[in-house]
Amino acid sequence: MLAAAGGVSRCLSTVARSMSTKVAVVLSGCGVYDGAEIHESSAVLTHLSRHGAQVHCFAPDKSQMHVVDHTAGSEMLESRNVLKESARIARGKISDLASLSDADYDAVIFPGGFGAAKNLSSFATEGANMSVDPTVSEKVKAFHGARKPIGMCCIAPVIAARIIPGVEVTVGSDVEGTEKWPYAGTAGAINAMGGKHVVTDVSQAHVDSNNKVVTTAAYMCETGLHEIHDGIGEMVSEVLKLAK
């Protein structure tokens, strides 16, 4: 009985600490092929909610690189705004990324999806020669400089690799040519940009405690949604630990 009570007490203490933690979530549109990956974004928000964190979403107020028909994978001849599309995931509760101040939040998290490689950066078209959207770069540097944790999943860690010299991140495997890890070549690009790729399984998160950057592979791996969800849960948990 006493042991059980002690466990409950520790659990309640952890939730109480998280409830005072304010986390910014940066989205990149709505939909895996041209915006934020919806399952990853939802998993991030679900795990933050479970921990009792206070959350607000942000996205850059800019046009998407392009628009993709998600039924066919082909480009559509129309234009969409990243902030307005991201508002679909945030249920309308979202702000322009330009208004995000690191002084107001304890941590920031970037879900993945091709939007991170197309709208937040140019990785999709330029690989290791990529650039990062100026506002995104400004905010990442601000959180990093303030020693506040940064969480990233899926393809988003390439942003950290470009901005933070020597940062350790993971996109899962570095072995190319497998069906399970179709984007493993990204690991080489991370190393080429001056980052250090760390191999992990999809259910794991890697913590660079020196830079306070936490990453997980998510949909860089072709696997079940529950495993993606679990890995993101590890990332969120580690981000919240570093935030206090």
C-alpha positions as CSV (number, residue, x, y, z in Angstrom):
1,M,0.0,0.0,0.0
2,L,2.8,2.4,1.0
3,A,4.7,1.6,-2.2
4,A,1.6,2.2,-4.3
5,A,0.9,5.5,-2.6
6,G,4.5,6.6,-3.2
7,G,4.1,5.8,-6.9
8,V,0.9,7.7,-7.2
9,S,2.5,10.7,-5.4
10,R,5.5,10.7,-7.8
11,C,3.1,10.5,-10.8
12,L,1.0,13.4,-9.5
13,S,4.2,15.4,-8.8
14,T,5.3,14.9,-12.4
15,V,2.0,16.0,-13.8
16,A,1.9,19.1,-11.5
17,R,5.3,20.1,-12.8
18,S,4.3,19.7,-16.4
19,M,1.1,21.7,-15.9
20,S,3.2,24.8,-15.5
21,T,5.2,24.0,-18.6
22,K,4.4,26.1,-21.7
23,V,5.2,24.6,-25.0
24,A,5.1,26.1,-28.5
25,V,4.3,23.7,-31.3
26,V,5.4,24.8,-34.8
27,L,3.3,23.5,-37.7
28,S,4.1,23.6,-41.4
29,G,0.8,23.2,-43.1
30,C,-1.7,20.3,-43.1
31,G,-1.0,17.0,-44.8
32,V,2.1,14.8,-45.1
33,Y,3.1,15.6,-48.6
34,D,3.0,19.4,-48.4
35,G,2.6,20.3,-44.8
36,A,2.7,19.0,-41.2
37,E,2.2,15.2,-40.8
38,I,-1.3,15.1,-39.2
39,H,-0.7,11.9,-37.2
40,E,2.6,13.2,-35.8
41,S,1.1,16.6,-35.0
42,S,-1.8,14.9,-33.2
43,A,0.5,12.6,-31.3
44,V,2.6,15.6,-30.1
45,L,-0.5,17.5,-29.0
46,T,-2.0,14.3,-27.3
47,H,1.2,13.6,-25.3
48,L,1.6,17.2,-24.3
49,S,-2.1,17.2,-23.1
50,R,-1.5,13.9,-21.2
51,H,1.4,15.6,-19.4
52,G,-0.7,18.6,-18.6
53,A,1.4,21.1,-20.5
54,Q,0.1,24.4,-21.7
55,V,0.3,24.4,-25.5
56,H,-0.1,27.0,-28.3
57,C,0.5,26.4,-32.0
58,F,2.4,28.6,-34.4
59,A,3.1,28.5,-38.2
60,P,4.7,30.9,-40.6
61,D,2.4,33.2,-42.5
62,K,3.6,32.4,-46.0
63,S,2.6,30.5,-49.1
64,Q,3.4,26.8,-49.3
65,M,6.1,25.6,-51.7
66,H,3.4,23.9,-53.6
67,V,0.1,22.0,-53.0
68,V,-0.1,18.2,-53.4
69,D,-3.2,16.1,-54.2
70,H,-3.0,13.6,-51.4
71,T,-5.1,11.0,-53.3
72,A,-2.6,10.9,-56.2
73,G,0.6,12.4,-54.9
74,S,0.6,14.9,-57.8
75,E,1.0,18.7,-57.7
76,M,-2.1,20.9,-57.9
77,L,-2.2,24.2,-59.6
78,E,-3.2,26.3,-56.7
79,S,-1.7,28.2,-53.8
80,R,-2.3,27.7,-50.0
81,N,-1.1,29.6,-47.0
82,V,1.0,27.6,-44.3
83,L,-0.6,29.4,-41.4
84,K,-4.2,29.0,-42.6
85,E,-3.6,25.3,-43.5
86,S,-2.0,24.7,-40.1
87,A,-5.0,26.2,-38.4
88,R,-6.9,23.1,-39.4
89,I,-4.8,20.9,-37.1
90,A,-4.8,23.6,-34.3
91,R,-8.6,23.9,-34.5
92,G,-8.1,27.6,-35.2
93,K,-6.1,28.3,-32.1
94,I,-2.8,29.3,-33.8
95,S,-0.6,32.4,-34.2
96,D,1.9,33.7,-36.8
97,L,5.3,32.2,-36.0
98,A,6.8,35.7,-36.2
99,S,5.0,36.5,-32.9
100,L,6.6,33.5,-31.0
101,S,8.9,34.7,-28.2
102,D,11.2,32.3,-26.4
103,A,10.6,34.3,-23.2
104,D,7.0,33.2,-23.2
105,Y,7.6,29.4,-23.5
106,D,9.6,26.7,-21.8
107,A,10.1,24.6,-25.0
108,V,9.3,24.3,-28.7
109,I,8.4,21.2,-30.7
110,F,8.4,20.7,-34.5
111,P,6.3,17.8,-35.9
112,G,7.5,16.4,-39.2
113,G,5.9,16.0,-42.6
114,F,7.2,17.3,-45.9
115,G,6.2,20.7,-44.8
116,A,9.2,20.9,-42.6
117,A,11.4,20.1,-45.7
118,K,9.4,22.3,-48.1
119,N,7.9,25.2,-46.1
120,L,10.2,25.5,-43.1
121,S,13.3,24.7,-45.0
122,S,14.4,23.8,-48.6
123,F,15.7,20.3,-47.7
124,A,13.2,18.7,-50.1
125,T,14.8,20.4,-53.1
126,E,18.4,21.1,-52.0
127,G,19.3,18.4,-49.6
128,A,22.5,19.1,-47.6
129,N,22.7,22.5,-49.3
130,M,19.4,23.5,-47.8
131,S,18.5,26.8,-46.2
132,V,16.1,27.4,-43.4
133,D,13.2,29.9,-43.5
134,P,14.5,33.0,-41.8
135,T,11.8,33.2,-39.1
136,V,12.2,29.5,-38.3
137,S,15.9,29.9,-38.0
138,E,15.5,33.0,-35.7
139,K,13.1,31.1,-33.4
140,V,15.3,27.9,-33.2
141,K,18.4,30.0,-32.5
142,A,16.5,31.9,-29.8
143,F,15.3,28.8,-27.9
144,H,18.7,27.2,-28.3
145,G,20.5,30.4,-27.0
146,A,18.1,30.5,-24.1
147,R,19.0,26.9,-23.2
148,K,15.3,25.9,-23.7
149,P,14.6,22.4,-25.1
150,I,13.7,21.8,-28.8
151,G,11.8,18.7,-29.9
152,M,11.7,17.5,-33.5
153,C,10.4,14.4,-35.2
154,C,10.5,12.8,-38.6
155,I,12.4,15.0,-41.2
156,A,12.3,18.1,-39.0
157,P,15.7,17.3,-37.3
158,V,17.5,18.5,-40.5
159,I,16.6,22.0,-39.4
160,A,18.5,21.6,-36.2
161,A,21.4,20.1,-38.1
162,R,21.7,23.1,-40.4
163,I,21.4,25.7,-37.5
164,I,23.2,24.1,-34.5
165,P,26.8,23.1,-35.1
166,G,27.6,19.5,-34.0
167,V,24.0,18.8,-32.8
168,E,23.1,15.2,-32.3
169,V,19.8,14.1,-33.9
170,T,18.1,11.0,-35.2
171,V,16.0,10.1,-38.1
172,G,16.2,6.5,-37.2
173,S,18.3,4.3,-39.5
174,D,21.3,5.2,-41.6
175,V,21.1,2.1,-43.8
176,E,19.7,2.9,-47.2
177,G,17.8,0.6,-49.5
178,T,15.4,-1.0,-47.0
179,E,11.6,-0.8,-47.2
180,K,11.3,-0.1,-43.5
181,W,13.6,2.9,-43.6
182,P,13.0,4.6,-47.1
183,Y,14.5,7.9,-46.1
184,A,17.7,6.6,-44.4
185,G,19.8,8.7,-46.8
186,T,18.8,11.7,-44.7
187,A,21.3,10.6,-42.1
188,G,24.1,11.3,-44.5
189,A,22.8,14.7,-45.2
190,I,22.7,15.5,-41.5
191,N,26.3,14.5,-41.1
192,A,27.3,16.5,-44.2
193,M,25.7,19.6,-42.7
194,G,27.9,19.3,-39.6
195,G,25.4,17.4,-37.4
196,K,25.9,14.0,-35.9
197,H,23.3,11.3,-36.7
198,V,22.5,8.8,-34.0
199,V,20.9,5.5,-35.0
200,T,17.7,4.7,-33.0
201,D,14.6,2.5,-33.3
202,V,11.3,4.2,-34.1
203,S,10.0,3.8,-30.5
204,Q,13.0,5.7,-29.1
205,A,14.0,9.3,-28.8
206,H,17.6,10.6,-28.8
207,V,18.5,13.4,-26.3
208,D,21.4,15.7,-27.0
209,S,21.6,17.0,-23.5
210,N,24.4,19.5,-24.4
211,N,22.2,21.3,-26.9
212,K,18.8,20.3,-25.3
213,V,17.6,18.9,-28.6
214,V,15.3,15.8,-28.5
215,T,14.5,13.9,-31.7
216,T,12.6,10.8,-32.8
217,A,12.3,9.1,-36.2
218,A,8.4,8.9,-36.4
219,Y,7.4,8.4,-40.1
220,M,10.9,8.2,-41.4
221,C,10.0,4.6,-40.6
222,E,7.4,2.6,-42.4
223,T,5.6,1.0,-39.4
224,G,2.4,1.0,-37.4
225,L,0.9,4.2,-36.2
226,H,1.1,3.0,-32.5
227,E,4.9,2.8,-32.8
228,I,5.1,6.3,-34.2
229,H,2.9,7.5,-31.4
230,D,5.1,5.8,-28.8
231,G,8.3,7.3,-30.1
232,I,6.8,10.7,-30.2
233,G,5.6,10.1,-26.6
234,E,9.3,9.5,-25.6
235,M,10.4,12.7,-27.4
236,V,7.7,14.8,-25.6
237,S,8.5,13.2,-22.2
238,E,12.2,14.0,-22.6
239,V,11.5,17.6,-23.8
240,L,9.4,18.2,-20.7
241,K,12.1,16.8,-18.4
242,L,14.6,19.2,-19.9
243,A,12.2,22.1,-19.6
244,K,12.4,22.0,-15.8
